[in-house]
Amino acid sequence: MPFVREVFLMECHVAGTTHRDLAEVEPGLKQADSLVFRREPENAHDPLAIRILDAKGHDLGFVPQEKNEVIARLMDAGKLIFGRVESKEWRGRWLKIDVRVFLQD
């Protein structure tokens, strides 16, 4: 079996959480929980968009546009990119979710 490792790429927040009702999802998000990244090349606002989902498939938001180009290109090249919850904090009605982004190599 080949050696598999996780390569840390960056930290970022989840963009767009203010546009989602995450009150029911938030209690289930724990530090170090895995997050699924899904490319959306047909996204009308950003052809490099990467949607972030929790393990149950809840839509949390996106990788911020200013940080998504390299990650999107890696995903387009067939690389497995995923995230983990680093922290979360309610700031009024906004749920700030910080994530760590990894490449599985």
N, C-alpha and C positions, 0 to 999 in steps of 0.2 A: 504494500500500500504506500503511495507517495506521501511525503511529508506535507502536511497542510498547516499553514500558519495564518494568523491574522495580522495585517499590517495597518497600524494606526495612520490615518491620513490627515484628519483635522477635527476640530470642534466647531460647532455652529448651533444656532437656535433653529427651531422649526418656524418657518415663515407661514403666515396666514392663519394662525390659530385664532385670531380675533374674528374670523369669518366662519367659525365652526362652533357648534354647541358641544363643548367637551366636558360639561359638568358631570355627566354619567360615566364618561370614559376615564377621567382623571384619577379617581380612586384606585383603578386597576393598574395604573402606570407606576412601576417601581424602578428604582435605580438599577441599572445594568440590564433591564429588559431589552430583548432584541427588537429591532425595528426593521421593517421591510422597505426597501427602496425600489420604486417602479418608475422607469423612464416614460415620459410622455412627449415624444417628438412632435405630435400633432397639436400640442397645446398652443392655442391662439395667442396667448400673452408671452410665451417664452418657449421656443423650440428645444431648449436645453433643460426643460423642466423635469424635476425628479420629485415625485410624490412620496410622502413618508406615511407608512401605515404601521399600526401596532400589530402584534402577533395574532390578534383576533380579526384583523382586517379593517379596523376603524381608521378612517382618514384623519390624520393629524394635521397635515399641511404639506409644505414643500421645503426642500433645501433652498436657502436664500439664493436669489438670482445672481448676486455678486460672488457667490462661492460655488456655483454648480457646473461651470464649464469643464474643468478637468474631470470631475466625477462623472458627468454625462458622457464624455468621450471614452472614459474607461469602460463604462457600462455598455456603450455602443460597440466596443471592441470585444464584448463578451465576458468582461471581468465581473465577478460577483462582489457587489458593494452592499454593505448593510450598516446599520447603526445600532447604538445602544443608548438608552436614556442615561444621561449624566446627572441631571437634576430637573426639578420642576417647581414652579412657584406661581401662585395666583397673584397678579398685579391688577387689582380691581376686577374687571371682567375678562382680562387677558391672561391666558395661561402661558407663561414663558416656559418652554421646554428646551433645555440644552441637551445636545446629543454629541456623541463621539462617532465619527465615521471611519469604517474599516474596509479594507480590501482583503478578501479571502484569497490567498495565493497557495 
